[in-house]
Each structure stands twice: as C-alpha cells, then as structure tokens.
Amino acid sequence: MKNVNIGFIGLGNMGNPMARLLVQHGYRVYGHDIDPNAIRTFDCFGGIPAPLTELFENANIIILMLPNSQVVNQVIEEIISCLGNELTDRNFTIIDMSSSYPLETQRNAHKLAQLGIAFLDAPVSGGVKKAATGELTIMVGGNREVFDKHRELFAVLGKQVFYVGPSGSGHLVKMLNNFLSAAHLLATCEAVHTLSAFGVDPQTGICIFNHSTGSSISTKYKFPEFILPQTFASGFSLGLLAKDVSMTKQLLRDRGIDTPLSNLLSEIYGGAACALGKEADHTEIFRFVAKFFDEERKNSNM
C-alpha cells in the first residue's frame, strides 16, 4: 500500500492528525481543506497541499473526513466530473470516514459502482486524542474484498478495525454509537446537576458511578477530563453530535418508525446547539442542562 498516493479531503480536528499519521508511515498524502490554517498545519508535517483537481489526478485512494453527507455528495460529484473517462482505467478507491447518513452512503456506493469506482464507508470513533495516536475504532461498510485490500491503511489509523457489512453499515453503526453516547452524556449531566442540587460533591458521585452500573464513557472520561474541570475541550462539536442524533431520528422516520427517545434527544441537542452555537464543544451540553436547574432554584427562592 505504501506505493499508493492518498488524497485527504477535510483536514479539521480529526483529519489533520489522521493525515499526519499517514505521512509518518511513509504515505504520500495530498490534502485539501477550505480552511487556510488547516492547510498550513498539513503542510508543516509533510503533507502536500493541493487543489481538488490535482488531488484527484494523483491519488489512488481518496479519504473524506467532512462535516455531513451534503458536503460528501458535493465532493463525490466533483470527483466524478474531474476523473471523467479515466474511471475504468484506474485502480481507485474512495473511503468516506465522515459521519454520513447511511441511506445517502448507499446511494453514493451504487452510483460509484456503476462507474467502476470502489467505495467504502469507514467512520471512526475515539476523538482527537486517539486520532493523533492511531488508536481510533474504525467501522467499515462496503465490499469485503475492497476492505481486505485496505487493511494496512486502516491499521495505521485505528487500533480496532471492524468490517461491519454492506455499504452504509459502517455509517449506521457510527450513527447509533453517537446516539448512545449522546443519551449517556445527557443522562449523566442531569444526574450530576441533581447531585449538586442536593449538596453532594459531583466528584464523589462520578467516582461511585464508575464503580457501579451507572458507568459509561461519560462518567469515566468526559466528566473527569472536560466537564468537571470546565475545560470543555474534547475537540468534537455540539453541532456534529446534534447532527448525528438528528440522523438517527431521520433514519427511523424514513423507515416508518417513530420512537420517543430519538425524538427527545434530537429536540434537546438541537436546542442546545442553537443556544450555545454549533461550534461549542459537545461536552458543553452540561451548561445547557444547568439552565433547568437554575430555573428550579429561582422558583424555590420566590
């Protein structure tokens, strides 16, 4: 795999550390992002900044790490347009490592297959810290043979790499993982604010939860690292988590299913993103939940 050129589109909080790892492992990586600061960072560690046309011309593998399916769809259309008649003559793979909508992923896979382009959906979990160390969890959907050909590449980026199933499966599992994470985080925020309301030290409560059945990634990692110290610096935005929760609700509705929890989480996270801003860290949902307790305290003092 080291003799292939990689195009990396989307050099944000996750994309740049992932691209850096590929460069450090000897890959030639062409990169593109609309943010000049991201491009400068990419250039500093040995990446090759390139306009999309140059990237498409040189890369055998294109990795997408983009905000949503709408942007992914636009880039895929640009790839198809730029490659033109070369499509059937190149050993070419697109790997969408974004958190995309599973049904859009299936449509893109079908469209690209008709043009002779291999396509994998391979979203990741683990955050910025694990992106930098190559310890991400990667969940891959698509053709099994195509996945097997790219194992070496995935092994650079992830410690746990899972083949999930046909196209869209990786994005489905990632979406549901973030749905569960959002539910855990929201429940923990309410629990910790309740501790404070009753005069119990949140640190003590979190410690007890972590030795009991209430433990989760929120109690073990997010609260000790980002919320209780009030750094709110996980590197994953509230807007992106709200998007993932909303996608779960939409996917269920597209299949004629209406569930109360998906509706409730979508409403709360959407409201938090509007109130705090989409670029706020997702751990700042704790601040949003605080307002409900502040209102209760005001009413009790009246």
Protein Blocks (a to p, Z undefined) as FASTA:
>chain_A
ZZpccddehiafklmmmmmmmmmnopacddddfblklmmmmmmnopacddfklmmmmpmb
dcdddfblklmmmmmmmmmmmnmmmmmmpccddddfbdcdfklmmmmmmmmmmnopacdd
dddeeijmlmmnopaccddedjfklmmmmmmmmmmmpmbdcdfbdehklmmmmmmmmmmm
mmmmmmmmmmmmmmmmnopafklmmmmmmmmmkbcfklmmmmmmmmmnonopnopafklm
mmmmmmmmmmmmmnopacfklmmmmmmmmmmmmmnopkbcfklmmmmmmmmmmmmmmmmm
ZZ
